Amino acid sequence: MARGQQKEQARQKAQKEAAKRAGGGSQLGARAAGLQIKCPKCFIAIANYNLLKQHMEAKHPKDTVPPESDFQQK
C-alpha cells in the first residue's frame, strides 16, 4: 500500500512541474511587436529602417528607398 501513496505523490508533483513549464512558451507576441516596418514593395515585416535599406538594396535595387520619415511612429 505504501507504494500506491508514493506513486500518487510523484504524479501530483510531476503535474505541478509540467504546469509551470507550460505557462509561457510562445514568443509570437514579442516577435510581432518587434517587426514594425513593412517593405512597401513586398510587404515583408522588418525590424528597423537600416534593415529596410539593406532589404531594398538587395531585393528591389531598381526602386528607391523611401525616407525614414515615412516610417516614424505616430
Buried (B, 14 or more C-beta within 10 A) or exposed (E): EEEEEEEEEEEEEEEEEEEEEEEEEEEEEEEEEEEEBEBBEEEEEBEEBEEBBEBBEEEBEEEEBBEEEEBEEE
